[in-house]
């Protein structure tokens, strides 16, 4: 009987902790859906950060994929206050720099072909 009571108590504590976390996210003015998207974008930022180191040797197909994924990450980060992701700012800025360089390179290639 005591074992069942302990399990119910632990489940109750877990629900309370989740409710408090959701409440804090909502009080910060962030929608839960946006926050979940931010967490997923944060994982993608790690991958894009690794790719940004070698953007000079990417194939055109890889560049297009990089650009599309980077735009998704930027959109997710725009919905979240910068104070939440200030620890990831260096990675974000390096991915942004690679994104801009690829866009300029692709634009100049398109202009030279015309």
N, CA, C and O atoms as a GROMACS GRO file, in nm:
protein
  456
    1UNK      N    1   0.082  -0.119   0.000
    1UNK     CA    2   0.000   0.000   0.000
    1UNK      C    3   0.087   0.126   0.000
    1UNK      O    4   0.057   0.223  -0.070
    2UNK      N    5   0.193   0.125   0.077
    2UNK     CA    6   0.283   0.240   0.081
    2UNK      C    7   0.350   0.261  -0.054
    2UNK      O    8   0.375   0.375  -0.096
    3UNK      N    9   0.379   0.152  -0.122
    3UNK     CA   10   0.445   0.160  -0.253
    3UNK      C   11   0.355   0.232  -0.354
    3UNK      O   12   0.403   0.315  -0.431
    4UNK      N   13   0.227   0.201  -0.355
    4UNK     CA   14   0.131   0.263  -0.445
    4UNK      C   15   0.118   0.412  -0.412
    4UNK      O   16   0.109   0.495  -0.503
    5UNK      N   17   0.117   0.446  -0.287
    5UNK     CA   18   0.109   0.585  -0.244
    5UNK      C   19   0.231   0.664  -0.291
    5UNK      O   20   0.218   0.778  -0.335
    6UNK      N   21   0.346   0.604  -0.282
    6UNK     CA   22   0.469   0.671  -0.327
    6UNK      C   23   0.466   0.693  -0.478
    6UNK      O   24   0.507   0.798  -0.526
    7UNK      N   25   0.417   0.595  -0.551
    7UNK     CA   26   0.408   0.609  -0.697
    7UNK      C   27   0.312   0.721  -0.734
    7UNK      O   28   0.342   0.803  -0.820
    8UNK      N   29   0.194   0.726  -0.668
    8UNK     CA   30   0.100   0.833  -0.694
    8UNK      C   31   0.159   0.969  -0.659
    8UNK      O   32   0.137   1.067  -0.730
    9UNK      N   33   0.232   0.976  -0.553
    9UNK     CA   34   0.295   1.101  -0.513
    9UNK      C   35   0.400   1.145  -0.615
    9UNK      O   36   0.407   1.263  -0.650
   10UNK      N   37   0.479   1.051  -0.663
   10UNK     CA   38   0.579   1.084  -0.765
   10UNK      C   39   0.514   1.130  -0.895
   10UNK      O   40   0.562   1.224  -0.959
   11UNK      N   41   0.406   1.065  -0.936
   11UNK     CA   42   0.334   1.106  -1.057
   11UNK      C   43   0.277   1.247  -1.039
   11UNK      O   44   0.284   1.328  -1.131
   12UNK      N   45   0.222   1.275  -0.923
   12UNK     CA   46   0.169   1.408  -0.894
   12UNK      C   47   0.279   1.514  -0.901
   12UNK      O   48   0.258   1.621  -0.957
   13UNK      N   49   0.394   1.483  -0.845
   13UNK     CA   50   0.507   1.577  -0.848
   13UNK      C   51   0.552   1.602  -0.992
   13UNK      O   52   0.584   1.716  -1.027
   14UNK      N   53   0.555   1.500  -1.072
   14UNK     CA   54   0.593   1.516  -1.213
   14UNK      C   55   0.495   1.607  -1.285
   14UNK      O   56   0.536   1.696  -1.359
   15UNK      N   57   0.365   1.586  -1.264
   15UNK     CA   58   0.265   1.673  -1.327
   15UNK      C   59   0.279   1.817  -1.280
   15UNK      O   60   0.264   1.909  -1.360
   16UNK      N   61   0.306   1.837  -1.154
   16UNK     CA   62   0.323   1.973  -1.102
   16UNK      C   63   0.446   2.039  -1.165
   16UNK      O   64   0.440   2.156  -1.203
   17UNK      N   65   0.555   1.966  -1.177
   17UNK     CA   66   0.676   2.022  -1.239
   17UNK      C   67   0.652   2.058  -1.386
   17UNK      O   68   0.697   2.163  -1.431
   18UNK      N   69   0.582   1.974  -1.459
   18UNK     CA   70   0.551   2.003  -1.598
   18UNK      C   71   0.460   2.126  -1.607
   18UNK      O   72   0.481   2.212  -1.692
   19UNK      N   73   0.361   2.134  -1.520
   19UNK     CA   74   0.271   2.249  -1.520
   19UNK      C   75   0.345   2.378  -1.488
   19UNK      O   76   0.318   2.481  -1.549
   20UNK      N   77   0.438   2.374  -1.395
   20UNK     CA   78   0.517   2.492  -1.362
   20UNK      C   79   0.605   2.534  -1.480
   20UNK      O   80   0.618   2.652  -1.509
   21UNK      N   81   0.664   2.437  -1.548
   21UNK     CA   82   0.748   2.467  -1.665
   21UNK      C   83   0.664   2.531  -1.775
   21UNK      O   84   0.706   2.629  -1.836
   22UNK      N   85   0.547   2.476  -1.802
   22UNK     CA   86   0.458   2.533  -1.904
   22UNK      C   87   0.415   2.672  -1.864
   22UNK      O   88   0.410   2.762  -1.948
   23UNK      N   89   0.383   2.692  -1.739
   23UNK     CA   90   0.343   2.824  -1.690
   23UNK      C   91   0.455   2.926  -1.708
   23UNK      O   92   0.429   3.039  -1.749
   24UNK      N   93   0.577   2.888  -1.677
   24UNK     CA   94   0.690   2.980  -1.693
   24UNK      C   95   0.713   3.014  -1.840
   24UNK      O   96   0.743   3.129  -1.873
   25UNK      N   97   0.698   2.917  -1.926
   25UNK     CA   98   0.714   2.943  -2.070
   25UNK      C   99   0.606   3.039  -2.117
   25UNK      O  100   0.635   3.133  -2.192
   26UNK      N  101   0.483   3.017  -2.075
   26UNK     CA  102   0.372   3.105  -2.114
   26UNK      C  103   0.389   3.245  -2.056
   26UNK      O  104   0.357   3.344  -2.122
   27UNK      N  105   0.440   3.254  -1.933
   27UNK     CA  106   0.460   3.386  -1.872
   27UNK      C  107   0.571   3.464  -1.942
   27UNK      O  108   0.572   3.587  -1.939
   28UNK      N  109   0.662   3.394  -2.006
   28UNK     CA  110   0.768   3.460  -2.082
   28UNK      C  111   0.717   3.509  -2.217
   28UNK      O  112   0.791   3.573  -2.292
   29UNK      N  113   0.591   3.479  -2.247
   29UNK     CA  114   0.533   3.526  -2.373
   29UNK      C  115   0.563   3.433  -2.490
   29UNK      O  116   0.555   3.475  -2.606
   30UNK      N  117   0.596   3.311  -2.461
   30UNK     CA  118   0.630   3.215  -2.566
   30UNK      C  119   0.520   3.111  -2.575
   30UNK      O  120   0.474   3.058  -2.473
   31UNK      N  121   0.478   3.082  -2.696
   31UNK     CA  122   0.381   2.976  -2.716
   31UNK      C  123   0.452   2.842  -2.702
   31UNK      O  124   0.569   2.829  -2.739
   32UNK      N  125   0.383   2.744  -2.650
   32UNK     CA  126   0.443   2.612  -2.629
   32UNK      C  127   0.487   2.552  -2.761
   32UNK      O  128   0.593   2.491  -2.769
   33UNK      N  129   0.406   2.568  -2.865
   33UNK     CA  130   0.441   2.515  -2.998
   33UNK      C  131   0.570   2.579  -3.049
   33UNK      O  132   0.655   2.510  -3.107
   34UNK      N  133   0.585   2.709  -3.028
   34UNK     CA  134   0.708   2.778  -3.069
   34UNK      C  135   0.828   2.729  -2.990
   34UNK      O  136   0.937   2.715  -3.045
   35UNK      N  137   0.808   2.702  -2.862
   35UNK     CA  138   0.918   2.654  -2.779
   35UNK      C  139   0.962   2.514  -2.821
   35UNK      O  140   1.082   2.485  -2.825
   36UNK      N  141   0.866   2.428  -2.853
   36UNK     CA  142   0.901   2.294  -2.903
   36UNK      C  143   0.976   2.306  -3.036
   36UNK      O  144   1.074   2.234  -3.058
   37UNK      N  145   0.929   2.395  -3.123
   37UNK     CA  146   0.999   2.418  -3.249
   37UNK      C  147   1.140   2.471  -3.227
   37UNK      O  148   1.232   2.437  -3.301
   38UNK      N  149   1.157   2.554  -3.125
   38UNK     CA  150   1.289   2.606  -3.091
   38UNK      C  151   1.383   2.494  -3.046
   38UNK      O  152   1.500   2.492  -3.084
   39UNK      N  153   1.332   2.401  -2.967
   39UNK     CA  154   1.414   2.288  -2.922
   39UNK      C  155   1.459   2.204  -3.041
   39UNK      O  156   1.574   2.162  -3.049
   40UNK      N  157   1.367   2.180  -3.135
   40UNK     CA  158   1.403   2.104  -3.255
   40UNK      C  159   1.501   2.182  -3.340
   40UNK      O  160   1.595   2.125  -3.396
   41UNK      N  161   1.480   2.314  -3.351
   41UNK     CA  162   1.572   2.397  -3.429
   41UNK      C  163   1.710   2.402  -3.364
   41UNK      O  164   1.811   2.413  -3.433
   42UNK      N  165   1.714   2.395  -3.233
   42UNK     CA  166   1.841   2.395  -3.163
   42UNK      C  167   1.923   2.271  -3.198
   42UNK      O  168   2.045   2.278  -3.214
   43UNK      N  169   1.855   2.157  -3.210
   43UNK     CA  170   1.923   2.035  -3.253
   43UNK      C  171   1.974   2.049  -3.396
   43UNK      O  172   2.084   2.006  -3.428
   44UNK      N  173   1.891   2.110  -3.483
   44UNK     CA  174   1.932   2.129  -3.622
   44UNK      C  175   2.046   2.230  -3.631
   44UNK      O  176   2.132   2.218  -3.719
   45UNK      N  177   2.049   2.328  -3.542
   45UNK     CA  178   2.157   2.427  -3.542
   45UNK      C  179   2.291   2.359  -3.521
   45UNK      O  180   2.390   2.398  -3.583
   46UNK      N  181   2.296   2.259  -3.436
   46UNK     CA  182   2.420   2.184  -3.413
   46UNK      C  183   2.471   2.123  -3.543
   46UNK      O  184   2.590   2.130  -3.574
   47UNK      N  185   2.381   2.062  -3.619
   47UNK     CA  186   2.419   1.999  -3.746
   47UNK      C  187   2.461   2.104  -3.848
   47UNK      O  188   2.561   2.086  -3.919
   48UNK      N  189   2.386   2.211  -3.856
   48UNK     CA  190   2.419   2.317  -3.951
   48UNK      C  191   2.551   2.384  -3.916
   48UNK      O  192   2.626   2.426  -4.004
   49UNK      N  193   2.580   2.394  -3.787
   49UNK     CA  194   2.706   2.453  -3.743
   49UNK      C  195   2.824   2.372  -3.796
   49UNK      O  196   2.924   2.429  -3.840
   50UNK      N  197   2.812   2.240  -3.793
   50UNK     CA  198   2.918   2.155  -3.846
   50UNK      C  199   2.932   2.173  -3.997
   50UNK      O  200   3.043   2.177  -4.050
   51UNK      N  201   2.819   2.184  -4.066
   51UNK     CA  202   2.823   2.204  -4.210
   51UNK      C  203   2.874   2.343  -4.248
   51UNK      O  204   2.936   2.359  -4.352
   52UNK      N  205   2.849   2.442  -4.164
   52UNK     CA  206   2.891   2.578  -4.196
   52UNK      C  207   3.042   2.592  -4.203
   52UNK      O  208   3.094   2.684  -4.266
   53UNK      N  209   3.112   2.501  -4.138
   53UNK     CA  210   3.259   2.504  -4.140
   53UNK      C  211   3.313   2.471  -4.279
   53UNK      O  212   3.424   2.510  -4.314
   54UNK      N  213   3.233   2.399  -4.358
   54UNK     CA  214   3.282   2.355  -4.489
   54UNK      C  215   3.191   2.400  -4.603
   54UNK      O  216   3.177   2.329  -4.703
   55UNK      N  217   3.130   2.516  -4.589
   55UNK     CA  218   3.034   2.560  -4.691
   55UNK      C  219   3.102   2.584  -4.826
   55UNK      O  220   3.034   2.580  -4.929
   56UNK      N  221   3.233   2.608  -4.828
   56UNK     CA  222   3.304   2.632  -4.954
   56UNK      C  223   3.308   2.510  -5.044
   56UNK      O  224   3.315   2.523  -5.166
   57UNK      N  225   3.303   2.391  -4.985
   57UNK     CA  226   3.315   2.269  -5.065
   57UNK      C  227   3.182   2.195  -5.079
   57UNK      O  228   3.181   2.079  -5.120
   58UNK      N  229   3.073   2.259  -5.046
   58UNK     CA  230   2.942   2.196  -5.062
   58UNK      C  231   2.903   2.192  -5.208
   58UNK      O  232   2.933   2.284  -5.284
   59UNK      N  233   2.835   2.086  -5.246
   59UNK     CA  234   2.779   2.079  -5.381
   59UNK      C  235   2.659   2.172  -5.388
   59UNK      O  236   2.606   2.212  -5.284
   60UNK      N  237   2.615   2.207  -5.507
   60UNK     CA  238   2.496   2.294  -5.518
   60UNK      C  239   2.373   2.235  -5.448
   60UNK      O  240   2.294   2.309  -5.390
   61UNK      N  241   2.357   2.105  -5.453
   61UNK     CA  242   2.242   2.041  -5.386
   61UNK      C  243   2.256   2.054  -5.234
   61UNK      O  244   2.157   2.082  -5.166
   62UNK      N  245   2.375   2.035  -5.183
   62UNK     CA  246   2.397   2.050  -5.039
   62UNK      C  247   2.373   2.195  -4.996
   62UNK      O  248   2.320   2.220  -4.888
   63UNK      N  249   2.412   2.289  -5.082
   63UNK     CA  250   2.390   2.429  -5.050
   63UNK      C  251   2.241   2.461  -5.040
   63UNK      O  252   2.198   2.534  -4.950
   64UNK      N  253   2.163   2.407  -5.133
   64UNK     CA  254   2.019   2.432  -5.131
   64UNK      C  255   1.957   2.374  -5.004
   64UNK      O  256   1.873   2.437  -4.940
   65UNK      N  257   1.999   2.254  -4.968
   65UNK     CA  258   1.948   2.191  -4.846
   65UNK      C  259   1.990   2.273  -4.724
   65UNK      O  260   1.909   2.295  -4.633
   66UNK      N  261   2.116   2.317  -4.721
   66UNK     CA  262   2.165   2.399  -4.610
   66UNK      C  263   2.083   2.526  -4.598
   66UNK      O  264   2.042   2.564  -4.488
   67UNK      N  265   2.058   2.593  -4.710
   67UNK     CA  266   1.982   2.718  -4.708
   67UNK      C  267   1.840   2.695  -4.655
   67UNK      O  268   1.790   2.772  -4.573
   68UNK      N  269   1.775   2.588  -4.702
   68UNK     CA  270   1.638   2.560  -4.658
   68UNK      C  271   1.632   2.530  -4.509
   68UNK      O  272   1.545   2.580  -4.438
   69UNK      N  273   1.725   2.448  -4.461
   69UNK     CA  274   1.725   2.413  -4.319
   69UNK      C  275   1.762   2.534  -4.233
   69UNK      O  276   1.708   2.552  -4.124
   70UNK      N  277   1.854   2.615  -4.281
   70UNK     CA  278   1.894   2.734  -4.205
   70UNK      C  279   1.777   2.831  -4.193
   70UNK      O  280   1.759   2.894  -4.089
   71UNK      N  281   1.698   2.845  -4.299
   71UNK     CA  282   1.583   2.934  -4.292
   71UNK      C  283   1.482   2.886  -4.188
   71UNK      O  284   1.421   2.967  -4.119
   72UNK      N  285   1.464   2.754  -4.178
   72UNK     CA  286   1.374   2.700  -4.076
   72UNK      C  287   1.427   2.731  -3.935
   72UNK      O  288   1.350   2.768  -3.846
   73UNK      N  289   1.558   2.716  -3.917
   73UNK     CA  290   1.618   2.744  -3.786
   73UNK      C  291   1.604   2.892  -3.752
   73UNK      O  292   1.569   2.927  -3.640
   74UNK      N  293   1.630   2.980  -3.848
   74UNK     CA  294   1.619   3.123  -3.824
   74UNK      C  295   1.476   3.161  -3.788
   74UNK      O  296   1.454   3.244  -3.699
   75UNK      N  297   1.379   3.101  -3.856
   75UNK     CA  298   1.238   3.130  -3.826
   75UNK      C  299   1.202   3.088  -3.684
   75UNK      O  300   1.132   3.159  -3.613
   76UNK      N  301   1.251   2.972  -3.643
   76UNK     CA  302   1.222   2.924  -3.507
   76UNK      C  303   1.289   3.013  -3.402
   76UNK      O  304   1.230   3.042  -3.299
   77UNK      N  305   1.411   3.055  -3.430
   77UNK     CA  306   1.484   3.140  -3.334
   77UNK      C  307   1.422   3.279  -3.326
   77UNK      O  308   1.429   3.344  -3.221
   78UNK      N  309   1.362   3.327  -3.435
   78UNK     CA  310   1.300   3.459  -3.433
   78UNK      C  311   1.179   3.465  -3.340
   78UNK      O  312   1.144   3.573  -3.292
   79UNK      N  313   1.116   3.352  -3.315
   79UNK     CA  314   0.996   3.348  -3.231
   79UNK      C  315   1.029   3.344  -3.081
   79UNK      O  316   0.940   3.358  -2.998
   80UNK      N  317   1.155   3.325  -3.048
   80UNK     CA  318   1.197   3.309  -2.909
   80UNK      C  319   1.283   3.430  -2.869
   80UNK      O  320   1.368   3.472  -2.948
   81UNK      N  321   1.263   3.485  -2.750
   81UNK     CA  322   1.347   3.597  -2.706
   81UNK      C  323   1.496   3.558  -2.704
   81UNK      O  324   1.531   3.445  -2.670
   82UNK      N  325   1.580   3.651  -2.741
   82UNK     CA  326   1.723   3.621  -2.754
   82UNK      C  327   1.787   3.584  -2.621
   82UNK      O  328   1.889   3.514  -2.620
   83UNK      N  329   1.731   3.626  -2.511
   83UNK     CA  330   1.791   3.591  -2.382
   83UNK      C  331   1.782   3.442  -2.354
   83UNK      O  332   1.859   3.389  -2.274
   84UNK      N  333   1.690   3.373  -2.419
   84UNK     CA  334   1.676   3.228  -2.401
   84UNK      C  335   1.789   3.154  -2.471
   84UNK      O  336   1.837   3.052  -2.421
   85UNK      N  337   1.832   3.204  -2.587
   85UNK     CA  338   1.931   3.132  -2.666
   85UNK      C  339   2.065   3.206  -2.679
   85UNK      O  340   2.138   3.184  -2.776
   86UNK      N  341   2.095   3.291  -2.584
   86UNK     CA  342   2.220   3.367  -2.593
   86UNK      C  343   2.344   3.277  -2.584
   86UNK      O  344   2.451   3.316  -2.632
   87UNK      N  345   2.332   3.159  -2.525
   87UNK     CA  346   2.446   3.067  -2.519
   87UNK      C  347   2.480   3.010  -2.657
   87UNK      O  348   2.594   2.972  -2.683
   88UNK      N  349   2.381   3.004  -2.743
   88UNK     CA  350   2.400   2.949  -2.878
   88UNK      C  351   2.428   3.058  -2.982
   88UNK      O  352   2.431   3.030  -3.102
   89UNK      N  353   2.448   3.180  -2.937
   89UNK     CA  354   2.463   3.292  -3.030
   89UNK      C  355   2.582   3.275  -3.125
   89UNK      O  356   2.572   3.308  -3.243
   90UNK      N  357   2.693   3.224  -3.075
   90UNK     CA  358   2.811   3.207  -3.160
   90UNK      C  359   2.781   3.111  -3.274
   90UNK      O  360   2.814   3.139  -3.389
   91UNK      N  361   2.720   2.999  -3.243
   91UNK     CA  362   2.685   2.902  -3.347
   91UNK      C  363   2.584   2.961  -3.444
   91UNK      O  364   2.595   2.943  -3.565
   92UNK      N  365   2.486   3.030  -3.389
   92UNK     CA  366   2.384   3.093  -3.473
   92UNK      C  367   2.448   3.192  -3.570
   92UNK      O  368   2.414   3.193  -3.688
   93UNK      N  369   2.538   3.274  -3.521
   93UNK     CA  370   2.600   3.376  -3.606
   93UNK      C  371   2.691   3.313  -3.712
   93UNK      O  372   2.699   3.364  -3.824
   94UNK      N  373   2.758   3.204  -3.679
   94UNK     CA  374   2.842   3.137  -3.779
   94UNK      C  375   2.757   3.071  -3.887
   94UNK      O  376   2.793   3.073  -4.005
   95UNK      N  377   2.645   3.012  -3.848
   95UNK     CA  378   2.554   2.954  -3.947
   95UNK      C  379   2.495   3.066  -4.033
   95UNK      O  380   2.482   3.050  -4.154
   96UNK      N  381   2.461   3.177  -3.972
   96UNK     CA  382   2.408   3.291  -4.047
   96UNK      C  383   2.512   3.344  -4.145
   96UNK      O  384   2.478   3.378  -4.258
   97UNK      N  385   2.636   3.352  -4.103
   97UNK     CA  386   2.743   3.398  -4.192
   97UNK      C  387   2.759   3.304  -4.311
   97UNK      O  388   2.772   3.350  -4.424
   98UNK      N  389   2.759   3.174  -4.286
   98UNK     CA  390   2.769   3.077  -4.396
   98UNK      C  391   2.648   3.089  -4.487
   98UNK      O  392   2.661   3.081  -4.609
   99UNK      N  393   2.531   3.107  -4.430
   99UNK     CA  394   2.407   3.124  -4.507
   99UNK      C  395   2.420   3.244  -4.600
   99UNK      O  396   2.389   3.236  -4.719
  100UNK      N  397   2.467   3.356  -4.546
  100UNK     CA  398   2.482   3.477  -4.626
  100UNK      C  399   2.585   3.458  -4.736
  100UNK      O  400   2.565   3.502  -4.849
  101UNK      N  401   2.696   3.392  -4.704
  101UNK     CA  402   2.799   3.368  -4.804
  101UNK      C  403   2.749   3.280  -4.918
  101UNK      O  404   2.778   3.306  -5.034
  102UNK      N  405   2.675   3.177  -4.884
  102UNK     CA  406   2.620   3.088  -4.987
  102UNK      C  407   2.520   3.164  -5.073
  102UNK      O  408   2.520   3.149  -5.196
  103UNK      N  409   2.435   3.244  -5.011
  103UNK     CA  410   2.336   3.322  -5.087
  103UNK      C  411   2.406   3.417  -5.184
  103UNK      O  412   2.366   3.429  -5.300
  104UNK      N  413   2.509   3.486  -5.137
  104UNK     CA  414   2.582   3.580  -5.224
  104UNK      C  415   2.650   3.505  -5.337
  104UNK      O  416   2.645   3.550  -5.452
  105UNK      N  417   2.712   3.393  -5.307
  105UNK     CA  418   2.780   3.314  -5.409
  105UNK      C  419   2.681   3.265  -5.514
  105UNK      O  420   2.706   3.276  -5.634
  106UNK      N  421   2.569   3.212  -5.470
  106UNK     CA  422   2.468   3.162  -5.563
  106UNK      C  423   2.409   3.276  -5.646
  106UNK      O  424   2.382   3.259  -5.764
  107UNK      N  425   2.388   3.392  -5.583
  107UNK     CA  426   2.335   3.506  -5.656
  107UNK      C  427   2.433   3.554  -5.763
  107UNK      O  428   2.393   3.583  -5.875
  108UNK      N  429   2.561   3.561  -5.727
  108UNK     CA  430   2.661   3.607  -5.824
  108UNK      C  431   2.676   3.506  -5.939
  108UNK      O  432   2.699   3.545  -6.053
  109UNK      N  433   2.661   3.377  -5.909
  109UNK     CA  434   2.665   3.277  -6.015
  109UNK      C  435   2.546   3.290  -6.108
  109UNK      O  436   2.559   3.276  -6.230
  110UNK      N  437   2.429   3.318  -6.052
  110UNK     CA  438   2.310   3.337  -6.134
  110UNK      C  439   2.322   3.462  -6.221
  110UNK      O  440   2.280   3.463  -6.336
  111UNK      N  441   2.380   3.568  -6.165
  111UNK     CA  442   2.397   3.691  -6.242
  111UNK      C  443   2.498   3.675  -6.354
  111UNK      O  444   2.482   3.735  -6.461
  112UNK      N  445   2.602   3.597  -6.332
  112UNK     CA  446   2.704   3.577  -6.435
  112UNK      C  447   2.654   3.488  -6.548
  112UNK      O  448   2.705   3.495  -6.660
  113UNK      N  449   2.555   3.405  -6.520
  113UNK     CA  450   2.500   3.317  -6.623
  113UNK      C  451   2.401   3.390  -6.712
  113UNK      O  452   2.370   3.342  -6.821
  114UNK      N  453   2.350   3.504  -6.669
  114UNK     CA  454   2.252   3.579  -6.750
  114UNK      C  455   2.315   3.658  -6.857
  114UNK      O  456   2.246   3.727  -6.933
   0.00000   0.00000   0.00000
